[in-house]
Amino acid sequence: MMNHAKQFAGQGKLSRIPAVVLSCLGAPEADLNVVRSLGSYGVPVILLSEYTNAPASASKYCYRTVVAPMFTQRPDRLFDALQALYEELGVKPVVFPTADTDLHALLKLTDRINEVAISSVIDSGLTARLTDKSEFHKIADEYKLPVPKTVPIQGDSVEQALQRIMGEIDFPLILKPANPTAWHDPSLPDEFVGSKAMLVENKNALECILRQLGSCLENTLIQEFIPGDDAEHYDVHIYMGRDGKAKASYCGRKIRIYPPHAGSGCYVESVREQVLEEQAINMLQLIRYRGLANINYKRHAQTGTFRLFEINPRVSQWSILAMRSEVNLPLYAYCDALEIGMPDCKERQYGLRYINERNDLRAFKTYWREGSWTFWKYMVTWLWRPLIMQFWNLEDLGPVKLVVRKTMAERLWSRSQSDVAE
């Protein structure tokens, strides 16, 4: 990939101002993807992580790692780390959030961030509204966006909440947190932590989940389920420039997602959906959005129409597929932030597939139990070429080596603890 850097530098456009990629606990995919997307084009990349041994820190495209423990919970630590970098470098780096939690931390620094860095988040006010699902649905109502019916859970008790839901939305339905941190309460069961949504089949299952939510109940939404299997999920990735114009767009179809039925893409194919891309661009222009956007849709299995689920003002967990398909959105954002010339657009590649090795294997266990994927049908998808893997990359083996070492160490520790207990 380094020939990309030479080609870009040869155009006289490459800046030596570093990009700072944020890395938070529980989301090792998007940060690694942004590091590779920028670093492979010669952009100097610093990883600012809230934990040690982040997979992205082992990438050959990351020339330095700075650790600011738990900065997502203490945004002041994020500011201090960025301030120290600014004072050392003598220039303001361009900052890229890569997940909901570090984006949330960066937004809390809106009034001060320009003192020490250039944020890739252009409109912090609109971005904050889009990250809050309750606010997003107010925007959807205002602009008549094609979203599924969504209502907040209200009532002083589980019984009152159930009564309201029964009159609003039929089963099956989707249950989701109203904002990125709503289900981060340590008192919640493990299946809630980090979950984007839950598919609920019937009243008994819903009542059980509502009782488990406890005090987080009021920060939860219910949403109409759109008929169709997981392969009906599509994402459109776009970079809207600071001038309000779309600089590039790209579409991927999720063949498998993790957790199944209410998660993120773990096996995705690049597809040609020009009408959907144009629809997404027009929508972002309508609401006057600027910056990186990852827009989630699902195609209704019966009507064939696309329904809008979310507008995420950041990159997705599988954004590396866009870059390998010749649509490098983080690079567009970097150039736009520094007001330097953008790389020439190349012909997009279709039919490439992406796989998150760990999450896809986890997802298969559920799909196999449900009978939607047989073992042999599943294994054939691993033989697809070209197949872009999340961690395994022959040109950048550091991250996968680190992941393997950590996994083996965790298993040995777990086994030793079991032996002690016996």
C-alpha positions as a printed Julia matrix, in Angstrom:
422×3 Matrix{Float64}:
   0.0     0.0     0.0
   2.94    2.37    0.42
   2.83    3.15   -3.29
  -0.34    5.09   -2.44
   1.68    7.35   -0.16
   4.27    7.97   -2.86
   1.61    8.72   -5.44
  -0.22   11.11   -3.12
   3.0    12.83   -2.03
   3.99   13.12   -5.67
   0.98   15.34   -6.25
   2.49   17.81   -3.77
  -0.52   17.59   -1.49
   0.64   15.48    1.45
   0.86   17.3     4.78
   3.19   16.27    7.59
   0.68   17.35   10.24
  -0.19   14.26   12.31
  -3.58   12.68   12.61
  -4.55   11.61   16.13
  -6.8     8.56   16.06
  -8.79    7.94   19.24
  -8.99    4.4    20.59
 -11.4     3.31   23.31
 -12.04    0.09   25.2
 -14.32   -2.4    23.48
 -13.97   -1.06   19.93
 -10.64   -2.19   18.42
 -11.85   -2.31   14.82
 -12.58    1.25   13.68
  -9.43    2.76   15.18
  -7.24    0.21   13.39
  -9.1     0.88   10.14
  -8.56    4.64   10.36
  -4.88    4.14   11.24
  -4.43    1.98    8.14
  -6.51    4.25    5.92
  -4.44    7.33    6.77
  -1.06    5.75    7.39
  -1.0     3.81    4.13
  -1.2     7.16    2.31
   1.72    8.6     4.23
  -0.17   10.56    6.88
   1.73   10.46   10.21
  -0.61    8.73   12.67
  -0.59    8.92   16.47
  -2.9     6.58   18.38
  -4.38    8.14   21.51
  -5.75    5.2    23.46
  -7.4     4.79   26.83
  -5.76    1.37   27.28
  -2.4    -0.26   26.65
  -1.8    -2.83   23.9
  -4.58   -1.66   21.59
  -4.3    -3.7    18.35
  -3.93   -0.49   16.32
  -0.83    0.41   18.33
   0.97   -2.56   16.74
   0.26   -1.39   13.19
   3.27   -0.34   11.14
   1.23    2.71   10.14
   1.07    3.94   13.75
   4.35    5.65   14.54
   3.46    6.49   18.13
   0.95    5.61   20.86
  -0.14    7.85   23.73
  -2.15    6.3    26.58
  -4.68    8.41   28.51
  -6.43    5.92   30.83
 -10.24    6.03   30.82
 -10.41    9.27   28.85
 -13.92    8.39   27.66
 -15.1     8.78   31.26
 -12.74   11.67   32.01
 -12.68   13.94   28.92
 -10.3    16.27   30.75
  -7.64   13.57   30.34
  -8.25   13.57   26.6
  -7.81   17.34   26.5
  -4.61   17.17   28.55
  -3.15   14.53   26.22
  -4.0    16.58   23.14
  -2.59   19.73   24.74
   0.68   17.94   25.5
   0.91   16.76   21.89
   0.2    20.25   20.58
   2.92   21.77   22.75
   5.4    19.11   21.7
   4.59   19.09   17.99
   4.11   22.82   17.57
   1.11   22.2    15.3
  -2.49   21.21   15.92
  -3.1    17.59   14.91
  -6.33   16.44   13.23
  -8.39   14.32   15.65
 -10.52   11.37   14.58
 -13.05    9.73   16.93
 -13.73    6.12   15.94
 -16.53    4.9    18.23
 -19.54    6.29   20.06
 -17.8     6.56   23.43
 -14.72    8.48   22.3
 -16.9    10.65   20.06
 -19.01   11.45   23.12
 -15.85   12.42   25.05
 -14.65   14.65   22.21
 -18.02   16.41   22.05
 -17.7    17.31   25.73
 -14.61   19.3    24.78
 -16.37   21.29   22.06
 -15.72   24.67   23.7
 -11.97   23.99   24.11
 -10.86   21.54   21.44
  -9.87   24.23   18.91
  -7.21   25.45   21.33
  -5.15   22.27   20.88
  -6.38   20.35   17.84
  -8.43   20.35   14.64
 -11.44   18.13   15.11
 -12.77   16.08   12.22
 -16.19   16.72   13.81
 -17.38   19.83   11.99
 -20.79   20.63   13.52
 -20.65   19.5    17.15
 -24.23   20.57   17.87
 -25.82   18.49   15.12
 -23.4    15.64   15.76
 -24.44   15.51   19.41
 -28.11   15.34   18.41
 -27.46   12.5    15.99
 -25.64   10.43   18.63
 -28.67   10.69   20.92
 -31.33    8.44   19.4
 -34.16   10.4    21.02
 -32.88   13.6    19.41
 -32.26   11.8    16.13
 -35.91   10.79   15.93
 -36.93   14.4    16.56
 -34.8    15.34   13.54
 -36.4    12.49   11.58
 -39.86   13.8    12.44
 -38.91   17.35   11.5
 -37.52   16.41    8.09
 -39.89   13.49    7.39
 -37.06   10.95    7.12
 -38.02    7.33    6.32
 -37.43    5.82    9.77
 -39.27    2.9    11.42
 -41.8     3.82   14.07
 -39.91    4.53   17.3
 -41.2     5.51   20.74
 -39.51    6.05   24.12
 -40.33    3.75   26.99
 -42.33    5.73   29.51
 -43.93    4.9    32.85
 -42.95    4.62   36.48
 -42.96    0.82   36.44
 -42.37   -2.14   34.17
 -46.11   -2.8    34.12
 -46.86    0.75   32.91
 -44.11    0.5    30.29
 -45.52   -2.81   29.04
 -49.01   -1.36   28.78
 -47.74    1.53   26.66
 -45.69   -0.71   24.39
 -48.56   -3.12   23.79
 -50.56   -0.3    22.27
 -47.78    1.14   20.14
 -45.7    -1.51   18.32
 -46.29   -5.15   17.39
 -43.89   -8.03   17.99
 -41.2    -8.74   17.08
 -39.7    -5.38   18.03
 -36.31   -3.8    18.57
 -35.14   -2.48   21.94
 -32.2    -0.03   21.93
 -30.43    2.46   24.23
 -31.45    6.09   23.75
 -27.8     7.2    23.66
 -24.39    5.5    23.32
 -23.73    5.27   27.06
 -27.27    4.52   28.29
 -26.56    0.8    28.79
 -23.06    1.17   30.22
 -24.29    0.81   33.8
 -22.11   -1.84   35.53
 -25.19   -3.2    37.31
 -26.64   -4.45   34.0
 -26.1    -8.05   32.8
 -23.2    -8.59   30.39
 -25.45   -8.96   27.32
 -26.43   -5.27   27.6
 -22.91   -3.84   27.81
 -21.87   -2.49   24.42
 -25.06   -3.73   22.76
 -26.54   -1.49   20.06
 -29.96   -3.15   20.07
 -31.91   -6.27   21.02
 -34.51   -8.2    19.06
 -37.49   -9.1    21.26
 -39.87  -11.81   20.05
 -42.74  -11.74   22.56
 -44.22  -10.15   25.67
 -42.62  -12.56   28.13
 -39.14  -11.9    26.75
 -39.8    -8.15   26.79
 -40.95   -8.16   30.41
 -37.83  -10.07   31.44
 -35.55   -7.58   29.65
 -37.36   -4.54   31.06
 -36.94   -5.83   34.61
 -33.23   -6.39   33.99
 -32.84   -2.82   32.75
 -33.89   -1.39   36.1
 -32.99    2.29   36.37
 -31.86    2.34   32.7
 -35.45    1.77   31.59
 -36.13    5.47   30.97
 -33.12    5.67   28.63
 -34.48    3.0    26.29
 -36.41    3.12   23.02
 -38.59    0.6    21.25
 -38.65    0.41   17.48
 -40.71   -1.29   14.81
 -39.01   -4.39   13.34
 -38.56   -4.19    9.56
 -39.2    -7.61    7.94
 -36.21   -9.28    6.32
 -33.13  -11.23    7.34
 -29.76   -9.74    8.25
 -28.63   -9.59    4.61
 -31.17   -6.78    4.04
 -29.01   -4.36    6.06
 -27.12   -1.74    4.05
 -24.75    1.05    5.09
 -23.89    4.15    3.1
 -20.61    5.85    4.05
 -20.2     9.48    3.02
 -17.85   12.38    3.52
 -19.68   15.71    3.37
 -17.16   18.5     2.93
 -17.04   21.69    4.94
 -18.48   23.41    1.88
 -21.62   21.27    2.17
 -20.87   19.11   -0.88
 -20.47   15.32   -0.91
 -16.84   14.47   -1.67
 -17.24   10.7    -1.82
 -19.71    7.96   -0.98
 -19.78    4.21   -0.78
 -22.28    1.41   -0.03
 -21.9    -1.98    1.64
 -24.4    -4.81    2.23
 -24.17   -6.68    5.53
 -24.36  -10.4     4.85
 -23.84  -11.28    8.53
 -23.91   -9.08   11.61
 -22.8    -9.47   15.22
 -24.7    -9.82   17.44
 -27.07  -11.37   14.87
 -30.24   -9.39   14.06
 -29.21   -6.29   16.03
 -25.5    -5.59   15.68
 -22.69   -4.38   13.41
 -21.51   -5.85   10.13
 -19.04   -8.72   10.53
 -19.25  -10.0     6.94
 -19.95   -7.27    4.39
 -19.85   -6.89    0.6
 -19.23   -3.7    -1.38
 -22.21   -3.14   -3.71
 -23.42   -0.7    -6.33
 -26.5     1.13   -4.98
 -26.37    4.51   -6.69
 -29.97    5.47   -5.94
 -29.53    4.74   -2.21
 -26.28    6.71   -2.11
 -27.93    9.7    -3.78
 -30.83    9.46   -1.35
 -28.4     9.46    1.6
 -26.45   12.44    0.23
 -29.64   14.43   -0.32
 -30.73   13.65    3.23
 -27.43   14.9     4.72
 -27.69   18.07    2.65
 -31.27   18.52    3.84
 -30.28   18.44    7.51
 -27.11   20.45    6.71
 -24.69   17.83    8.01
 -20.91   18.11    7.47
 -18.22   15.5     8.08
 -17.93   11.71    8.13
 -21.2     9.79    8.2
 -22.12    6.13    8.41
 -25.81    5.7     7.59
 -27.66    2.48    8.46
 -30.57    1.25    6.34
 -32.63   -1.92    6.1
 -34.52   -2.96    2.99
 -38.09   -4.03    3.7
 -38.33   -7.64    2.5
 -41.92   -7.2     1.29
 -41.94   -3.71   -0.24
 -38.28   -3.4    -1.27
 -38.11    0.13    0.18
 -35.2     1.24    2.37
 -35.9     2.35    5.93
 -33.43    4.57    7.77
 -32.18    3.33   11.16
 -29.37    5.7    12.14
 -27.04    8.43   10.99
 -23.75    7.78   12.79
 -21.46   10.84   12.63
 -18.27    8.75   12.47
 -16.65    5.88   10.58
 -18.04    2.37   10.86
 -16.35   -0.73   12.31
 -15.71   -2.02    8.78
 -14.66    1.21    7.06
 -11.47   -0.47    5.79
 -13.64   -2.07    3.08
 -14.38    1.38    1.66
 -10.7     2.3     1.59
  -9.75   -0.96   -0.15
 -12.53   -0.23   -2.65
 -10.79    3.09   -3.49
 -12.99    5.32   -1.31
 -10.72    6.56    1.5
 -13.1     8.7     3.54
 -10.76    9.42    6.51
  -8.22   10.77    4.02
 -10.84   13.12    2.56
 -11.65   14.32    6.09
  -7.97   14.86    6.87
  -7.35   16.89    3.71
 -10.52   18.92    4.19
  -9.62   19.75    7.8
  -6.23   21.11    6.68
  -7.63   22.76    3.54
  -5.19   20.93    1.29
  -5.88   19.25   -2.05
  -7.74   15.96   -1.89
  -6.57   12.78   -3.65
  -7.89   12.1    -7.11
 -10.99    9.92   -7.21
 -10.39    6.45   -8.61
 -12.8     3.97  -10.09
 -14.59    2.25   -7.25
 -14.29   -1.49   -6.76
 -17.39   -3.64   -6.22
 -17.73   -7.22   -5.06
 -15.0    -6.99   -2.42
 -15.88   -8.53    0.91
 -14.83   -7.78    4.47
 -14.76  -10.11    7.46
 -14.18   -9.49   11.16
 -12.61  -12.84   11.99
 -13.54  -12.98   15.67
 -17.03  -11.5    15.51
 -18.02  -13.48   12.44
 -17.18  -16.78   14.13
 -19.19  -15.7    17.16
 -22.12  -14.75   14.94
 -22.01  -18.09   13.11
 -22.79  -19.97   16.34
 -26.15  -18.21   16.52
 -26.88  -18.47   12.79
 -26.05  -22.2    12.87
 -28.33  -22.86   15.86
 -31.14  -21.01   14.07
 -30.55  -22.97   10.87
 -29.96  -19.93    8.67
 -26.33  -20.87    7.87
 -25.01  -24.42    7.45
 -21.37  -25.13    8.19
 -20.4   -25.68    4.53
 -22.37  -22.7     3.24
 -20.62  -20.59    5.87
 -17.12  -21.91    5.09
 -17.55  -21.11    1.39
 -17.9   -17.42    2.27
 -14.43  -17.49    3.86
 -13.01  -18.58    0.49
 -14.33  -15.47   -1.31
 -11.67  -13.46   -3.11
 -10.83  -10.7    -2.61
 -11.61  -11.04    1.11
 -10.41   -8.23    3.38
  -9.84   -9.34    6.96
 -10.15   -7.01    9.91
  -6.95   -8.07   11.68
  -5.07  -10.38    9.29
  -3.14   -8.29    6.77
   0.08   -9.61    5.22
   1.36   -6.05    4.81
   0.63   -5.18    8.45
   0.89   -8.25   10.7
   1.52   -6.45   13.99
  -2.15   -6.14   15.05
  -3.04   -9.81   14.47
   0.09  -10.95   16.33
  -0.88   -8.79   19.29
  -4.49  -10.08   19.25
  -3.29  -13.71   19.19
  -0.88  -13.13   22.08
  -3.55  -11.44   24.17
  -6.11  -14.18   23.43
  -3.66  -16.93   24.4
  -2.66  -15.1    27.59
  -6.31  -14.65   28.58
  -7.05  -18.34   28.02
  -3.99  -19.43   30.02
  -5.0   -17.09   32.85
  -8.56  -18.41   32.82
  -7.32  -22.0    32.88
  -4.92  -21.29   35.76
  -7.72  -19.7    37.77
  -9.92  -22.75   37.15
  -7.11  -25.03   38.37
  -6.71  -22.94   41.53
 -10.44  -23.07   42.19
 -10.39  -26.86   41.94
